[in-house]
Amino acid sequence: MNLNLFEKIRDKKEKISVIGLGYVGMPLAVAFAKVADVIGYDISKEKVKKYLEGIDVTNEVGNEVIKQTTALFTSEETKIRECKFHVVAVPTPINQDKTPNLSPVIGATKVVGRNMEKGSIVVFESTVYPGVTEDICIPILEEESGLKYGVDFKVGYSPERINPGDKVHRLENIVKIVSGSDDEALENIAKVYELIIEAGVHKAESIKVAEAAKVIENSQRDINIAFMNELSIVFNRMGIDTKSVLEAAGTKWNFLNFSPGLVGGHCIGVDPYYFIYRAEELGYHSQIILSGRKINDDMGKYVADSLVKKMIKANKQIKGSNVGIFGLAFKENCPDVRNTKVTDIISELNDYGINTLVVDPLVDSDEVFEEYGIKLQTVEEVKDLDAVVFAVPHDCFKEMKLEDLKKLYRDESSNKYLINAEVAAALENTEINSSLSQQLVLTDVKGIFDRKKAEDLGYIYWRL
């Protein structure tokens, strides 16, 4: 087996390029740079500028690591002509109609094709449905480069498994799936990744198998969370605490440890649609996967509606009230706001005429305003709230005390937003407790606070 390219990379006679320096590409470039010469390319000049200044905008590896890495960061695509091993790690989002948006991966493939030398191997890490690498990307590489696939260059697919914000399951200690267009490509790709993957690699029998493995990993997780979300909806109607039920059921050795929540981000909330799209192209209409997606996509609205019901119980006027939203990232302890479902809560509350004040110290305020039109607040700026929603369980929020949280609420003794109790009771078909101790409406989506303590302190407490 010819391992010529791997050996040249190992001996630093050839270079690796990483195309796309986001939550996947940046840790990959930094890891490879420890053992090889690496050029990291990103289309965003602003992002590259931050990296060159030693600022890790992803918060995945840290500023100090960025400052010390030997990887060369650039937004000049011609620099990757110095490389023979190319890794494409750009996002693959979905369109408004939930169909795959392959524009980023197509654009990145064109960049590689325009700057690819004979004897290169191109490995795709972006999440795609089975067939994209061979049916879409390879023809682009041939057209842009003028080279012949299988003769002048080879390809592979190695799905990313990085979990943003996770400091335990890191790139190096997660088994890496690798695949190649032929045995020689597979062996070279496997050997290159083995330079940095301590957990080892799994050689898939084909590129399509590797592509399929990626999309079903996240689809499986999506379905399991959807089941928990559906249970939560039913248990709430029963007046049963879902978290308590799961703690009890979890004492069985083979009970799967999933919990209800908002499912956003660039993987779990997106990947199932890639699989569904390809299945429907082949004439099969997804049932389980699509149903799970619908449940999870609707959870933001469900949380918002549940909050409004609790506010009615608390004798609040809905229109014009203030609700503090703590957390905007798609998951805890992560600055990533791509495809966050917290925005669904905000949109629904805004439709009710509610003012939302959003706090998230981990995310980039400029990015949030540009992407969603939301102006972030600091905890110190938030006051006179009629309700609070903890949407994302950041560690910094877990450190907050329920006793101190009370200071953020409106002074009920002079609250002009209280509405007629009889009207509220008619709307909710329940008795209204208008005592001051029962005006602190708190929605704790992921249950970061103790329910009993919250209720003892006078909160009207709700969680999934």
N, C-alpha and C positions, 0 to 999 in steps of 0.2 A: 504494500500500500504506500503510495507516494505522499509523504507528509512534508513536502518541501516548503509550502507556505507557512505551516505551523512552526517549523524549525526556524525559518527566517524571522518570524514574529518573535519567537522566544529569544532569539539571539540579537534582536533589535536591528535586523537588517531590512525589515519591512515594517510598515506602520498599520495601526488600526484606526479607522474613522468611526465615530459615533454620530449619527445624524439625528438631531433632536435632543436638546439638553434639558428635558423636563424631569419629572419625578422618577422616570425610568432611566432615561439616557444619562443624566448627570451621575448618579451612583455607579452606573456601568462604566462610564468614561474614567471616573476616579479609580475604580477597582482595577481596570485594565492598565491604567497608568502606573500602577505599582510594579508591574512585571513587563510592560511593553511601552513602546512609543505610541502615543495616542493624540489624535486631533479630534476635538469635539466641535461639531458645527451646529449652529442653530440659525434659523432665518431671522430671529429677533435680535436686532443690534442692541436694543436696550437690555435684554436679558444677558447677552454676552458681556456687555459693559459691566454689569453688576458682578458677574463671575470674575472678570479681570480685576475688579476692585476687591475681590475676596469676600463677596457677599453671596451666601447660598440662599437664593430666593425660594428654593423648595424646602429648605430646612431638613433635608434628608441626610446630608453628610456633615453639615456644620461649616461655619465660616473658616475656622482654622484649617480644616482639611482642604477647603477650596484654595486657601492661600498657599498651602504647601504642595499641592499636587503638581506633577510635572506635565499633566495634560495641557495641550495648547487649545485654547478656546477661540473660536473665530466665527464671523458671519460672512466670510468670503469663501464661497463654495469651491473656488479653484484650488484652495489649499488641500482639499481631500484627494487631489491627484497624486499626492505623495504616498497615498495608502493603497494597499492591495486587499485588505480585509475590511469590509464595510458593514456596519450594523445600523439598521434603520429602526429607530425607536420613537416614532412620532405618534401622537394620539389618533384614535379613530372614533370620532363622535358619531352621533346620529342626527338626522335632519328633523325638522319639525313634525314630519309625518311618521317618525320612528324608523325610517329606512336608513341603512348605513350611509355615512358620509365618508367616502374614501378619498376626498380631496387632499387631506394632509399626506396620506401615504403615497398617493399618485404624484403629488408635488415633490416629495422627498425622493421617490424613485427616479424622477426626471433629473433631479440634482445629481444623484449618484451616476446615472447613465451618461450625463454630459461630461462627467469628470472621472470616468472609470477607465482603468488601464487593462490591457490584456493580461490574463492570468489572475484576475481578481475573483474573490468570493464575496457575495452579498447575502447577508443574513437579515431577515425581517423579524422584528420582535413585536410589532404592532398587532393588536388583536384584530383578526379578520375572520370571515367565514371560510370554510374549506373551499379551496380553489382559487382564492384571490392571488396568492403568490405566483402560481403557475399560469393562470389564465389572464391576469391583468398586469402584474408587475414585470414578469419576464419579457413579454412583448415590448413594454415601454423601455426596459433596459436595452434591448436589442436595437430599437429604433433610435434612441438617443445616443447610443455609443457607437453604432455601426459594427458592433462585435457580434459573434455568433454564440448563442447559448449552448452550453455543453462542450464547446470547443475552445472558445476564448475566455469564457467566464462561467462560473457555477453559482448556484444559490442554495440557501437553506432557510429554515424557519425555526426559531427558538422562542416560544412565547414567554413574555415577561411574567414574573410572579411576585414582583415587588409589592409590598403592602404599605402604602404611604402612611407615615407616622408611626409605624411599628418598629420599635427598637429591639425587638427580640427576633422576629423572623426577618432576617436581612438577606440581601442578595447572595452573600457568600454561603449561608447555611440553609438555603432552599435548593432542593434537587432541581436541576435545570433540564428541561426537555430540549433535545436537539434533533434536527433532521437535515438531510441534504439531498441534493438532486441526483447524486450517485454515491457509491461507496467511498470514493476518494474525498468528495466534498464533505460527507458525513464525518469521516475520520479527522479531517483537518479542523472542522468546526468543533467537534467534540474536544479535541486536544487544546484548542485555543480557549474554550470556556473552562476546561479543567484547570487552567492556570489560575483562575480566580474563584471557582466554585468548590468550596471545601466539601460540600455535601455530595458532590459527584454529579454526573449527568445521566440522563435516561435517553437512549437512542431510539427514537420513534422509527417505525418501519417506512414511513413516507412523510412528505411534507403535509399532505392533507390530514393525516392522522394527528400530527402535531398541531395543526390549525384547529382541528375539531376538539382536541383535548382542552385547549385554552377556553373556547367558548362554552363548553359544558361545565368546566370547573365553576365558573361564576354563575351559570344558569342553575346549577344544583344548589348553590348557596342562596340564590335569589328565591328559589321555590321554598326552601326551608324557612326563610325569614317570612315569606308570604303566608305560610301556614301559621306561624306564630302571630302575625298581624291579624289574621282572621280569627284566631283564638281570642286575641285581646279584645276585638270588637264584640264577640259573643260574651266573653266573661264580664266585660263592663256592663252589658245589658243585664247580666245575672247578678250584678253587684258583687262579683268575686274579683279579688286582686290577682291579676295575671302573674306578677312576679312571684307571689307566694305559691301559686299553682306550679310554676316551673321549678321552683326550689324543691317542692315536694316530689314532683315527677323526676327530677334530676338525681334523686337518690338511687334510681335503678341504673345498673352498670352500663346498659346499652342505650340509654336515653340520649338523644342528640342535643348538644348544648347550643341552642339557638335562642334568640330573644327578639321580641318585636321592636320595630324602630323604623326610621326613615331610611330608605335605600336609594342613595344617589351616587355621585362619583362617576369616574370615567370607566369603571369596570363592571361591577355588579348591575348597575342601573342601565348599562348600555349593551354589554356583550350578548344577553339573551336575544336582543332584537336582531343581531347579526345572524344568529342561528335560525330564528323564526323567518327572517327574510329569505335565506337560502332554501329552507324547507318549503316555503310557499312557492318559490320559483320552480320547485320540483313537483308541485301539485299537492303538497301535504299542508293542511292547516293545523298549526300547533294548538294543542288543547291545554295541557298542564302548564307549559312554560308561559304561554300567553296569559292564562288566567292568573298565574302568580305575578306577572308583570303588572296586570291591571290592579290587583290588590295593592301592590307596593306603590304604584304611581298615584293612587288615590289617598294615601295615608296622610299627606300634608293637609289636604282638605278636611279629612276626618279629625285630625288634631285641632284644627282651627274651629270647626263646628262644635267640637266637644268643649273647647274653651269658652265659646260664646254661651253655651248652655249653662256652664258654671257661673259665668258672669251674670246671667239672668237670675240664677238662684241667689246670687249675692246682692240682688236688687240694684244692679248697675244699669245705667243708660249705655247702650251699646255705641250708638253713633257719637263720635267725638271723644270717646274714651281713649286712654293711653295704655298700650301694652308693651312691656319690655321683652325683647327677644334676645336671649343669651345663647350665642353660638350661631354661626352662619356657614362654617366649613361643612363639607359633606360627611366628615367623620371627626371623632375626637382627636385632639392633640396633633392636628394637621392643618396647614395653612391653605389647603386646596379647596377652592370653591366651585370647581367645575361640576356642573349638573347637580348642585346641592338641592335637596328637596325642602330645605328650610324656606326657600323663596316661595314655595307653594303655600306654606302657612301664612307668610307675610301677604301674599296676593289675596288670599281668601279673606283675611282680616281686613285688609284695605277695602275690599268689596263691601264689607259691612259698615264702612265709614269709620273704622278704628285707626287711630294713629299708632304706628309701630316704631319703636326706638330700638335699634339693633346694636348689640355689643358683641364684638369678637376680637380680642387683642391679638389673636394668632394670624389673622388674615391681612392681606395687603389692602388698605383702605382705597387707594387709587384704582386698583384692579376691580374691587367690588363696585365702586361708583361707575366705572367705565362699562362693566359687564351688566350690572343690574340696576344702576341708577339709585343705589342705596347709599346714604351718607351714614357712616358708622359713628356711634357714640362711645364715649368712655363710661365706665361705671359711675364716675363722679358726675357726669353730665345728666345721668338718668334720674328723674324724680317725678313725683306726682303720678305714679302708675296706678292703674286700676286692676291690672293683672300682670303676672310674670310668666314667661314661658322659657324653661331651660330646654333648648332644642338639641344641643350638642354637649355631651358630657366631658368637656375639657377638664384636665386636672385642676386648672386654675379656678374653675367654677366649683369643683368639689370642695375646695378649701373655704368657700364662702359659708357663713353660718346663718341658719334660719333666723336667728334673733336679729342679726344685722340686716338681713334682707328686708325686714319690716320697714326700715327707714326709707326705702325706695317707693313705698306706696303713698297714695294721696291721703291727706288728713281727712278722714271720713266725717269728722265733726262739722266741717264746713263744705262738704262735698255736694256741689250743685248737680252732680251727675247721677245721684241716686234717683231712681224712678219709682213710680207708684207701685207699691207692693202687690196690689190686686192685679194690676196689668201684668207684672212679671210672673205672678203665680198662674195666671191664665195662660200665658205663653208657654210656661214650662210644665204646667199641670202638677205643681208641687208646692208645698208650703215654703214661704220665704223666711229665712232667719235673718232679720235685719240688725241683729246686735253687732256692735263694732268688732267683736272678736271673730265674726264670720264673714268679714269683707275682704280678706286677703286671699285672692284667687291665685293659685299656683299650679301651673301645668309643668310636670317634670317628666318629659317624654321618655327618657331612659332610666328613670328612677334613681337619681344620684343622691337624693335625700331620703331620710328615714320617714316612712309614711306616718307612723304613729306619732313620732315627735312633732311632725309638721301639723298634724291635726290637733295635738295637744296645745300647740302654740296658736291655734285659731285659724290656721290656713284651710281654705277649701281646696283640698289637694286632689290632683288627678294625674295618672300616668298610664302609659300603654300597658 
